[in-house]
Amino acid sequence: MTNPVRVAIVDDHPMIAEGIQSILEAYDDIEVVGAFFKGRDIINAVETLRPDVVLMDLNMPDIGGLTATEIILERCPETKVLILSMHDSREYISSALSHGAMGYILKDVPTEEIKTAIDTVIGGERYLCTGAQGSLAPPIGTSREQLTGREQTILLQLAQGKSNKEVAAVLDISVRTVETHRKNIKRKLGISSTAGLTRYALEHGVLQGTSVRL
């Protein structure tokens, strides 16, 4: 018998988190390893728990779901993050996927669909519920991928002349993670050199700290 899928649930409404937990615990092939009500709590616990899947709410008071998703994936790259949200707009869905989420489902989906979504992302495939599938088509006129908040933060550090090692120390992440982000930033922006990144940062106000958050 294969090991059960280890699932962590994150939602700032305890009744929702505990409700989802009771639903998932009815399945023999799922083990709920924790229900958390703050983004910071799952971030602090993820390296110990090593969940296979994190069901993540987007809107939380301390650390939002998008930032929490990025940090979780930096610390536990094998973990799959599945966004469970009440928001069905293209902006929310596209942003979640660009931050590394493997799937997006709305909170009003049938119980069985949550299980289907978990099985799908564990299998290595992206899952979007019917109400979220429209996000796959980019808006008209959009040709360049947007930088995530974490990538903007790293771009700011690099544009200030810091090395990968120095950026890793400032953000408390590995040098390898910085290198991965650096490659993704260059790919998204179509820039091949560090000087080009600095020029981009100057032209777009990044060096003044606009829209850059940890």
C-alpha positions in Angstrom: 0.0 0.0 0.0 1.3 3.4 -0.9 1.8 6.1 1.7 -1.1 8.5 2.1 -0.8 12.0 0.7 0.2 14.4 3.4 -2.0 17.5 3.2 -1.7 20.8 5.2 -4.6 23.3 5.2 -4.1 27.0 5.5 -7.1 29.4 6.0 -7.6 32.3 8.4 -11.2 31.1 9.1 -10.9 28.2 11.5 -14.3 26.9 10.7 -13.4 26.6 7.0 -10.0 25.0 7.7 -11.5 22.5 10.2 -14.4 21.8 7.8 -12.0 20.9 5.0 -9.9 18.8 7.4 -12.9 16.7 8.4 -13.8 16.2 4.7 -10.4 15.1 3.7 -9.9 12.8 6.8 -12.7 10.6 5.4 -10.3 9.5 2.6 -8.0 6.6 3.5 -5.3 7.8 1.1 -5.1 11.3 2.6 -3.4 12.3 5.9 -4.1 15.8 7.2 -0.8 16.8 8.9 -2.1 20.2 10.1 -4.6 23.0 9.8 -3.1 26.5 10.1 -4.8 29.9 10.4 -1.9 32.1 9.4 0.6 32.2 6.6 3.5 32.6 9.0 2.5 29.4 10.9 2.6 27.1 7.8 5.9 28.7 6.7 7.4 28.0 10.1 6.1 24.4 10.1 6.6 23.3 6.5 10.2 22.1 6.7 9.3 19.9 9.7 6.0 18.5 8.3 7.1 18.2 4.6 3.5 18.1 3.3 2.9 16.7 -0.2 0.2 19.3 -0.8 -0.7 22.6 0.9 -4.3 23.8 0.4 -3.7 27.6 0.6 -6.1 30.5 1.1 -5.1 33.7 -0.6 -6.2 36.4 1.8 -4.7 36.2 5.2 -3.9 39.0 7.7 -0.2 38.4 8.3 1.5 36.9 5.3 -0.7 36.5 2.2 -1.2 33.3 0.3 1.0 34.3 -2.6 4.0 35.2 -0.5 3.5 32.1 1.6 3.4 30.0 -1.5 6.7 31.4 -2.8 8.5 30.9 0.5 7.1 27.3 0.9 8.3 26.4 -2.5 11.8 27.8 -1.8 12.0 25.7 1.4 10.3 22.6 0.1 10.4 22.5 -3.7 8.7 19.1 -3.8 5.5 20.4 -2.1 2.6 21.2 -4.3 0.5 24.3 -3.5 -3.2 24.2 -4.4 -5.0 27.5 -4.0 -8.4 27.3 -2.4 -10.1 30.7 -2.8 -13.4 32.5 -3.1 -12.0 34.8 -5.9 -12.6 33.7 -9.4 -11.1 36.7 -11.3 -8.4 36.2 -14.0 -6.1 38.4 -12.1 -6.2 36.3 -8.9 -5.9 33.0 -10.7 -3.1 34.1 -13.1 -1.1 35.6 -10.2 -1.4 32.5 -8.1 -0.1 30.3 -11.0 2.8 32.7 -11.6 3.8 32.5 -8.0 4.2 28.7 -8.3 0.8 27.2 -7.4 0.0 24.0 -9.2 -3.7 24.5 -9.1 -6.6 26.8 -8.2 -10.1 25.8 -7.0 -12.9 27.8 -5.7 -14.3 27.3 -2.2 -17.8 26.5 -3.5 -16.7 23.4 -5.5 -18.1 20.0 -4.5 -16.2 18.0 -1.9 -15.1 15.4 -4.5 -13.4 18.1 -6.6 -11.0 19.0 -3.8 -9.9 15.4 -3.7 -9.6 15.3 -7.5 -7.5 18.4 -7.5 -5.2 16.9 -4.9 -4.8 13.7 -6.9 -4.1 15.7 -10.0 -1.3 17.9 -8.6 0.3 15.0 -6.9 0.4 13.4 -10.3 2.4 16.4 -11.5 -0.3 18.1 -13.5 -1.9 21.5 -13.0 -5.5 21.6 -11.9 -8.0 24.4 -12.5 -11.6 24.1 -11.5 -14.2 24.9 -14.2 -14.6 28.4 -12.9 -10.9 29.1 -13.1 -9.9 27.6 -16.4 -10.3 30.9 -18.3 -7.1 32.2 -16.7 -5.1 30.0 -19.0 -5.7 32.4 -21.9 -3.7 35.6 -21.3 -5.4 39.0 -21.6 -5.2 40.6 -25.1 -2.1 42.7 -25.4 -0.2 40.7 -22.7 3.1 39.3 -24.1 5.5 39.4 -21.2 5.2 37.4 -18.0 4.9 39.5 -14.9 7.5 39.3 -12.1 6.3 37.9 -8.9 6.7 39.9 -5.7 9.6 37.7 -4.7 11.3 38.2 -8.0 10.9 42.0 -7.7 12.5 41.8 -4.3 15.5 39.9 -5.7 15.7 42.2 -8.7 16.0 45.2 -6.3 18.8 43.5 -4.5 20.7 42.6 -7.7 20.2 46.0 -9.2 21.9 47.4 -6.1 25.0 45.5 -7.0 24.7 42.6 -4.6 26.1 39.2 -5.5 23.9 36.0 -5.4 25.6 35.1 -2.1 24.8 38.5 -0.6 21.2 38.4 -1.8 20.9 34.9 -0.3 22.2 36.2 3.1 19.8 39.2 3.1 16.7 37.2 2.2 17.7 34.1 4.2 17.5 31.7 1.3 20.0 29.5 -0.5 22.4 30.8 -3.2 20.9 28.2 -5.5 17.4 29.6 -5.0 18.7 33.1 -5.8 20.3 31.7 -9.0 17.0 30.1 -10.0 15.1 33.4 -9.4 17.8 35.3 -11.3 17.4 33.0 -14.4 13.6 33.3 -14.3 13.8 37.1 -14.0 16.1 37.3 -17.1 13.9 34.9 -19.0 10.7 36.9 -18.2 12.2 40.2 -19.0 14.2 39.0 -22.0 17.4 40.4 -20.5 20.7 38.6 -20.6 23.1 40.7 -18.5 23.3 42.1 -15.0 23.7 45.6 -16.4 20.5 45.1 -18.3 18.7 44.1 -15.1 20.0 47.3 -13.4 18.9 49.4 -16.4 15.4 47.8 -16.3 15.2 48.5 -12.5 16.1 52.1 -13.0 13.7 52.6 -15.9 10.8 51.0 -14.0 11.3 52.6 -10.6 12.4 49.4 -8.9 15.4 51.0 -7.3 13.1 53.5 -5.6 11.4 50.6 -3.9 8.1 50.9 -5.7 5.9 47.8 -5.5 8.7 45.8 -3.9 7.8 43.7 -0.8 9.2 40.7 1.0 
